[in-house]
Amino acid sequence: ADGADQIISAACGTLRVRLVRVEEQLKTFDSAAWLRKAVMNTTAFEGHTAWIKQWRADWQAELRQSPSAAMVDASDSCPSGAPPGSCAAPPPTAADPARAAGSHGAGARAAAASGVAGQEKSAVKRESTLEQKLSGEQAAPIIDDKLESAALQPVVSEALKMMKAEPTNTKIQEKGCEMLRYLATDEASRNAITSMKGTNAVLKAMHANPDAPDVQGYCCGTLAHLAASPVLRKTELLSHTGVRLVLKAMSKHIGSPFVQYKGCAMLANFASTGEEQAAIGALGGTRIVLDAISIQARSKEVLGHCLGTLYNLAAHSLNFGNITSMGGVLKVQKALGNHLGDGDLQTLGKKVLGRIDKNFTSD
């Protein structure tokens, strides 16, 4: 298993190099007093997000090419000081072509063989190569939850630390939630963020800042990404607390297009099954969505997201009855009248009305 051990050791070395860069970046932000309120500016972390995806893809491909990779117990292979869980990823299988792309085997094994100093030197070189590739290549899919958690841990932990330290600092809560949204891109990253108490932090931000529409909007956006996970939708945090806080924010900030479209985005993702659709309807979600469509009828973003939510809700008989009794058809038609030149909105609106009409006819 020496070859795979060396590859894993080198991979952990590259992660440590990136961690140093993140820490230096955060230190710079902390020392700039006039940037204090924007200390979690998400643009500073977008490059790290892309790098993490490419890092994972390259090193998983590296492991796959190692002759001894299949025999490695990766949990025993991390060098001293490596991030917890960062070496726990199993080698990808040949049956999955998405995991077979890319290889830098010779470089990694050479770096590992030359010791820790060689690893760090190779890591810096690899960092430059990866950043060049990122400008023109799509990152590969996430492969392993444990590896994902290790890769996200430095950035997410710092965001959560700042959010916890200043719970009523609206700028920090906004930027922290937005950064978590950027990172929650697929099932593994969503699970990793949740395992680090990211969902809790978002809900606490909403609870602590009920009168701040931007905080509520950014938090709803993060929950929208998390609600794309079938597993997370079954958790108490999302299915009970999360949905209620989103509906509360939409009711309180009905005049904010930002809150309305982010809230509808969350509800649309959450309302993926009959049980979830019924749950939203039972909490008054149908009325709240129709209010958003009516009051924010001139906003394309609000209308697009809320029509999507209404389409999902209309699939359930409980919600369908509420839509018709609340004059939902007329509200949708009036809102669409403000956007006659927008083909996408008109198409979506027709689908919503078609679903309502179909249910009405079958009823």
C-alpha positions in Angstrom: 0.0 0.0 0.0 3.1 2.3 -0.1 2.1 3.9 -3.4 -1.4 4.9 -2.2 0.0 6.0 1.2 2.4 8.3 -0.6 -0.4 9.7 -2.8 -2.6 10.3 0.2 0.2 11.9 2.1 0.9 14.3 -0.8 -2.8 15.1 -1.1 -2.9 16.1 2.5 0.2 18.3 1.9 -1.6 20.3 -0.8 -4.6 20.7 1.5 -2.3 22.2 4.2 -0.9 24.6 1.7 -4.4 25.9 0.8 -5.3 26.1 4.5 -2.4 28.4 5.1 -3.6 30.7 2.3 -7.1 30.7 3.7 -5.8 31.6 7.2 -3.6 34.4 5.8 -6.6 35.8 3.8 -8.8 35.8 6.9 -6.0 37.4 9.0 -5.8 40.2 6.4 -9.6 40.7 6.6 -9.6 40.7 10.4 -6.8 43.4 10.6 -8.7 45.8 8.2 -11.0 47.7 10.6 -12.9 49.3 7.8 -13.8 46.0 6.3 -14.9 44.5 9.6 -18.6 44.4 8.7 -17.7 42.7 5.4 -15.1 40.3 6.9 -16.9 37.4 5.3 -16.9 38.8 1.7 -17.8 35.7 -0.3 -15.9 36.8 -3.4 -12.7 36.1 -1.5 -13.7 32.4 -1.1 -15.1 31.6 -4.6 -11.6 30.6 -5.7 -11.2 28.3 -2.7 -14.5 26.6 -3.6 -13.5 25.9 -7.1 -10.0 24.7 -6.0 -11.5 22.3 -3.5 -13.6 20.6 -6.2 -10.6 20.3 -8.6 -8.4 19.1 -5.7 -10.8 16.3 -4.9 -11.1 15.2 -8.5 -7.4 15.1 -9.2 -6.4 13.2 -6.1 -9.2 10.7 -6.4 -8.0 10.0 -10.0 -4.5 9.7 -8.5 -5.6 7.1 -6.1 -7.4 5.1 -8.8 -4.2 4.8 -10.8 -2.2 3.5 -7.8 -1.7 -0.4 -8.1 -2.1 -0.7 -4.3 -5.0 1.8 -3.8 -7.6 -1.0 -3.5 -5.8 -2.4 -0.5 -5.4 0.8 1.4 -7.3 1.6 4.6 -7.2 5.4 4.1 -8.1 6.2 7.7 -4.7 4.9 8.8 -2.7 6.7 6.1 -2.8 10.4 7.0 0.5 12.0 8.1 0.6 13.7 11.4 -1.2 17.1 11.5 -3.4 16.3 8.5 -7.0 17.6 8.7 -9.4 15.0 10.3 -11.0 12.8 7.7 -9.0 14.2 4.8 -7.6 10.8 3.9 -10.7 8.7 4.3 -11.8 8.6 0.7 -12.0 5.2 -0.9 -10.5 4.7 -4.4 -13.0 5.3 -7.2 -14.2 2.3 -9.2 -13.7 1.7 -12.9 -17.5 1.4 -13.3 -17.9 5.1 -12.9 -16.4 7.0 -15.9 -16.9 10.3 -14.2 -14.3 9.3 -11.6 -11.7 8.2 -14.1 -10.7 11.6 -15.5 -7.3 13.2 -14.9 -4.1 12.0 -13.5 -0.8 13.3 -12.0 0.4 10.1 -10.6 4.1 10.5 -11.2 4.3 13.9 -9.8 2.5 13.0 -6.6 4.5 9.8 -5.9 7.8 11.7 -6.5 6.7 14.5 -4.1 5.8 11.9 -1.4 9.0 10.0 -1.8 11.1 13.1 -1.2 9.6 13.7 2.3 7.5 16.4 3.8 9.6 19.3 2.4 9.2 17.8 -1.1 5.5 17.4 -0.6 5.1 21.0 0.3 7.1 22.2 -2.7 5.1 19.9 -5.0 1.9 21.1 -3.4 2.7 24.8 -4.3 3.4 23.8 -7.9 0.2 21.7 -8.1 -1.7 24.7 -6.7 -0.6 26.8 -9.6 -1.4 24.1 -12.1 -4.9 23.6 -10.7 -5.7 27.3 -10.8 -4.7 27.4 -14.4 -7.0 24.5 -15.2 -9.9 26.0 -13.3 -10.1 28.9 -15.7 -11.3 26.6 -18.5 -12.4 23.3 -17.1 -15.5 22.1 -15.2 -14.8 20.6 -11.8 -15.6 16.9 -11.5 -18.5 15.6 -9.3 -18.0 15.1 -5.6 -16.9 11.6 -4.8 -16.6 11.1 -1.1 -18.4 12.7 1.9 -15.4 12.3 4.3 -13.0 13.8 1.8 -15.5 16.6 1.1 -15.9 17.4 4.8 -12.1 17.7 5.2 -11.7 19.9 2.2 -14.5 22.3 3.2 -13.7 22.3 6.9 -11.2 25.2 7.1 -13.4 27.7 5.2 -16.8 26.6 6.7 -15.4 26.5 10.2 -14.1 30.1 9.9 -17.5 31.3 8.6 -19.3 29.6 11.4 -16.9 30.9 14.0 -17.5 34.5 12.8 -21.3 34.0 12.7 -21.3 32.7 16.2 -19.1 35.5 17.5 -21.4 38.3 16.3 -24.9 36.8 15.9 -26.6 40.3 15.5 -24.0 41.7 13.1 -26.2 41.6 10.0 -23.3 42.0 7.5 -21.4 39.0 8.9 -24.6 36.9 9.0 -25.4 37.9 5.4 -21.9 37.1 4.1 -21.6 33.9 6.2 -24.9 32.5 4.9 -24.1 33.5 1.3 -20.7 31.7 1.5 -22.4 28.6 2.8 -24.8 28.8 -0.1 -21.9 29.0 -2.6 -20.3 25.9 -1.0 -23.5 23.8 -0.9 -23.4 22.7 -4.5 -24.2 19.0 -4.4 -25.1 16.1 -2.0 -21.7 15.6 -0.5 -21.0 19.3 0.1 -24.5 19.8 1.6 -24.0 16.8 3.9 -20.6 18.1 4.9 -21.9 21.6 5.8 -24.7 20.1 7.8 -22.3 17.8 9.7 -20.4 21.0 10.7 -23.6 22.5 12.1 -24.0 24.8 9.1 -27.8 24.5 9.0 -28.0 25.4 12.7 -26.0 28.5 12.1 -28.3 29.6 9.3 -31.4 29.1 11.4 -29.9 30.9 14.4 -29.1 33.9 12.1 -32.7 34.0 11.0 -33.9 33.8 14.5 -31.6 36.5 15.9 -32.2 38.9 13.0 -36.0 38.8 12.2 -36.2 42.5 11.2 -33.2 42.3 8.8 -34.6 41.5 5.3 -31.2 40.9 3.7 -30.2 38.4 6.5 -33.5 36.6 6.0 -33.0 36.6 2.2 -29.5 35.2 2.3 -30.4 32.6 4.8 -33.4 31.5 2.7 -31.0 31.2 -0.2 -28.7 28.9 1.8 -31.7 26.8 2.9 -32.8 26.5 -0.7 -29.5 24.8 -1.6 -29.7 22.5 1.4 -33.3 21.6 0.7 -32.2 20.2 -2.7 -31.1 17.2 -0.7 -33.7 14.4 -0.2 -31.9 13.3 3.0 -31.7 16.7 4.6 -35.4 17.5 3.8 -36.3 14.7 6.2 -34.4 16.3 9.1 -36.2 18.2 11.8 -34.0 21.2 11.2 -35.3 21.7 7.6 -38.7 20.1 7.6 -39.8 21.8 10.8 -37.7 24.8 11.9 -36.4 25.7 8.4 -39.8 25.8 6.6 -41.4 27.7 9.4 -38.7 30.4 9.5 -38.8 30.8 5.7 -42.6 31.3 5.8 -42.3 33.7 8.7 -39.7 35.7 6.8 -41.8 35.9 3.7 -44.8 37.0 5.7 -42.9 39.7 7.6 -41.0 41.0 4.6 -43.7 40.8 1.9 -42.3 44.1 0.4 -38.8 42.7 -0.1 -38.4 41.0 -3.6 -35.2 39.5 -2.3 -36.8 37.7 0.6 -39.8 36.6 -1.6 -37.8 35.0 -4.4 -35.2 33.4 -2.1 -38.0 32.1 0.2 -39.9 30.6 -2.8 -36.7 29.0 -4.0 -36.4 27.2 -0.7 -40.1 26.1 -0.7 -39.9 25.0 -4.3 -37.0 22.7 -3.6 -38.6 21.4 -0.4 -41.9 20.7 -1.9 -40.7 17.7 -3.9 -42.9 15.0 -2.6 -46.6 14.8 -1.6 -45.8 14.7 2.1 -43.6 17.8 1.8 -46.2 19.6 -0.4 -48.9 18.9 2.2 -46.6 20.1 5.1 -46.1 23.5 3.4 -49.8 23.8 2.7 -50.8 23.0 6.2 -48.5 25.8 7.5 -50.2 28.4 5.2 -47.6 28.2 2.5 -50.0 28.4 -0.4 -51.4 31.7 0.8 -47.9 33.1 1.4 -46.8 32.1 -2.1 -49.9 33.6 -3.7 -49.4 36.9 -1.7 -45.8 37.0 -3.1 -47.1 36.5 -6.6 -49.7 39.2 -6.2 -47.7 41.9 -4.3 -44.4 41.3 -6.2 -46.1 40.8 -9.6 -43.7 43.1 -11.5 -40.6 41.3 -10.3 -39.5 38.6 -12.8 -37.3 36.9 -10.2 -40.1 36.6 -7.6 -42.6 35.5 -10.2 -40.4 32.9 -11.7 -39.4 31.3 -8.4 -42.9 31.5 -6.8 -44.6 30.1 -9.9 -42.2 27.2 -9.6 -43.3 26.7 -6.0 -46.9 27.0 -6.8 -46.5 24.4 -9.6 -45.2 21.9 -7.0 -47.8 22.8 -4.4 -50.6 22.4 -6.9 -49.8 18.7 -7.3 -51.4 18.0 -3.9 -55.1 18.1 -3.4 -55.0 20.0 -0.2 -53.1 22.8 -1.8 -55.1 22.7 -5.0 -58.2 23.4 -3.2 -56.6 26.4 -1.4 -55.2 27.8 -4.6 -58.7 27.9 -6.3 -60.5 29.2 -3.2 -57.9 32.0 -2.7 -58.3 33.2 -6.3 -55.0 31.8 -7.3 -55.8 31.5 -11.0 -56.7 35.2 -11.3 -53.6 36.2 -9.3 -51.3 34.2 -11.6 -53.0 35.6 -14.8 -52.7 39.2 -13.6 -49.1 38.8 -12.7 -48.3 37.2 -16.0 -49.9 40.2 -17.7 -47.0 42.3 -16.5 -44.5 40.2 -18.5 -46.1 39.5 -21.8 -42.8 39.7 -23.6 -41.1 37.1 -21.3 -41.5 33.8 -23.0 -40.0 31.7 -20.1 -42.4 33.2 -17.6 -45.3 32.8 -19.9 -44.4 29.1 -20.4 -44.1 28.5 -16.7 -47.3 30.3 -16.0 -49.2 28.2 -18.5 -47.8 25.0 -16.9 -49.0 26.2 -13.5 -52.5 27.1 -14.8 -52.6 23.8 -16.8 -51.9 21.8 -13.6 -54.6 23.7 -11.8 -57.1 23.2 -14.6 -56.3 19.5 -14.9 -56.8 19.0 -11.2 -60.0 21.1 -11.3 -61.4 19.0 -14.2 -60.5 15.6 -12.6 -62.0 16.8 -9.3 
